[in-house]
Amino acid sequence: MIAVSDPERAAALARFPLSRVSEAFHDEMLGVLPPVHVRGAAGFYVSEAVTDDVHAQFVACHGRFYGANVALRDPASWITHAAIAAFDAAHPDPPVLDWYPADAADR
């Protein structure tokens, strides 16, 4: 695997920050490639990396669906139930994404 510089990793993480996603988006990612489940982590990760150790993570929580790019080697970047609670408190009516933010226009 080719090492990616910190600015590239940061850019990959910033392209898809913690967001509400549609159930259809969540379910499509669950079925597109074999999902990766990590013991102790919420939801699942898309097995194909965005770059280096950055993968998309998706979580179903209380009937809502969430997604973000996270760094597998950095558990602090993972979607947790606490991160979801903080997101919901800060964004009471967020847009619900039907696809990755940077690629939505291409769909």
N, C-alpha and C positions, 0 to 999 in steps of 0.2 A: 504494500500500500504506500502511496506517495504521501509524504508529510505535507500538510497544508499549513500555510502561515496563519498566525493568529488573526490578522485582518480578514483573511478569507473565511476563516471559521466564524468570526464575529458577523461577517456579512451574511453567511448562510443561516446563522441563527436568527438574524434580524429580518430576513425575508419572510419568515412565517412565525411571528411571535404567538404566544398563547392567544387563541381565538375560539369563539364559538363556531362550530361547524354543523352542517346539516347531518341528519341521520344517514342520508344517502351517501354523502361524502365519506363519512366514517365507515359505513358498510362496504363501499367500493374499495377503500384502502385495505380493509380486512381481507378482501378476496382477491386483490390484484397480485400479490406475491405471498409466499408463506410469511405470516406475521411472526415477529419475534416477541416472546414473552420473557420478561426478566423478573425473577423472584423478588418480591417486595416492591415492584413498580406497578403503578396503575396502568390499566389499558394494555396497549400493544405498540410495537414499533414496526415501521415498514422496513423490511429486511434490506432493501437497496439503499445505500447511503446517499445523501445529498452531496456530501463531500467528506472525506476522511472519516471522522467518527460522528458526524452530524446525520441524524435520521429523523424522520417525521414520527411523532408519537401521537396516538389518538386514545381518548378516554371517554367512556360513557359514565355519566354521574348524575343521579337523580333525574333521569329522563332527558337530560341534555347531553350534547356531544361537544368535545373540545379537541383541538389539535394544535401542534406547534413543532417547529424544528428544535431538537434538543441534542446535546452532546452525550453520547452513551458513556463516555469515560468521566463525565462530570454530573453525578447525581443531583447536584444543586440546580442543574438546568432542566431536570425532568419535570413533567406535569405531575403535581401531587394534589391531593384533595385540599390541602391548605392553600396551594396556589390557585386552585379553582375558586375557593371561597373568597379569596382576596380579589380575584378577577371579577367575580360576580358582584361584589360589593362596590368595586370601582366602576363597573360598566353594567348598570341595571338593565339596559336595553341595547346590547351590542348588535352589530350586524351579524348575521349568520352566513358564514361562507359556504358556498357550494363547491368550491375548488380552491387550490392553492392561490394565494393573493397575486403573485407575479404572473401566473399562467391563466387566470380566469378569463381574460379577453380572448385567449386562443381556443377556448372550449366551445 
